[in-house]
Amino acid sequence: MTPDKLKRAEKQYHLGTYTRPDFVFTHGAGVYLYDAEGKAYLDFVAGIAVNALGYGDPRLSECIREHVDGLWHVSNLFYTEPQVRLARLLVENTFAHKAFFCNSGTEAMEGCLKIARKWGHANRGDQCHAVIAMEGSFHGRSYGSLSATGQPALAEGFEPMLPGVTFARFNDLASVRERVTSQTCAIILEPVQGEGGIFPATEDFLKGVREICDINNCLLIFDEIQCGLGRTGKFCAHEHYSVTPDLMALAKPLAGGLPMGAILLTDAVAAAVQPGNHGTTFGGGPLVSQVASHVVQRLRDPELLAHVDQQGAYLKSCLETLQARCSKILEVRGMGLMVGIELESDPLAVIKACADQGLLICKTGGNAVRLLPPLIVEPAHIDEAMAILGKVLSA
Ligand SMILES: *Cc1c(COP(=O)(O)O)cnc(C)c1O
């Protein structure tokens, strides 16, 4: 199909929930995507932080090839070894004692919310069901995860939301404290807010929220769907803060672009969950679990994490240099290779001009754009991106 035909067919046959640019990608290699005309795009979106290993990674392809003739799916009615191996790998590399697998970030968040309530009911009584979430947060599009998402525009027209959720200001401990009641079972936050505009939590905030949870006997849930799995230069973003949650959601890069989410939890929380309480048909199937084990091994590699740290620091310093000579950049913020640039006005024209010049970046909260390159990005790619961004911003 020609790009024009494809666009017309999409309009006719696919539900119109996305506004897409004009080009059509046909393949990718490393940190680049290519459109139907063969034009290269330096990809600083990475499938929204999913393609951590870039495109066409030979070892990832080999892993899929190796298992493609094996079992893909038998359901969770039966034992499979890859699922248990992946659970063990994640437990051995995190705060958690148990893992549960699902198929997306949204589902992982939904599961965290359900398990937190189950824990509340089991340990503190039927009234303990309320959740404190953060303004500007994003946790997904299902009713539970959307109800905990602090962006009212996303819920518009879909009300009523789940009862019992209140919103505190991110990085404002007093605002969290004010909202705690005897009904609070959990506080939920992203250690680095992604869709809200790339805002890292302060250390005081994360430590303070942990303390509030301990004092009030409620659970701390971290949504590390975007900031976890190496993106910030640590396997989990919360390792930067020396604060651990009781429950955590992972997804985006977990299975190298195959759909998968995970819930990680402590034994104390897991004790509230009994057989039959929660489930999924597809979650943690043998093929996707094999792939995820491969990806997790790669993303916890200290060499890769050090690389992310270095490239993140380089990217940020380049952007600060750019900011010094460009008044359109108001702020540069982020952690590792999760970087936001606050612009003085709506960034859509900048995003489009960058794409025309062969650089993909995407919008996030406010007037911010977001850079989420594959974690294998090299300084030359960053230089290329900065040259395009600098040219676009000075135009
Ligand atoms: C993407 C994202 C989600 C939702 O994940 P899906 O896989 O799209 O369902 C939830 N929380 C955060 C922080 C995310 O970035």
The ligand as an ORCA input file, in Angstrom:
! r2SCAN-3c Opt
* xyz 0 1
  C       2.749      3.553     29.476
  C       2.456      3.690     30.919
  C       1.387      3.016     31.521
  C       0.406      2.194     30.720
  O       1.024      1.112     30.102
  P       0.321      0.385     28.837
  O       1.278     -0.724     28.500
  O       0.172      1.409     27.781
  O      -0.971     -0.151     29.292
  C       1.217      3.158     32.879
  N       2.050      3.898     33.620
  C       3.104      4.537     33.084
  C       4.004      5.336     33.956
  C       3.335      4.474     31.717
  O       4.356      5.148     31.170
*
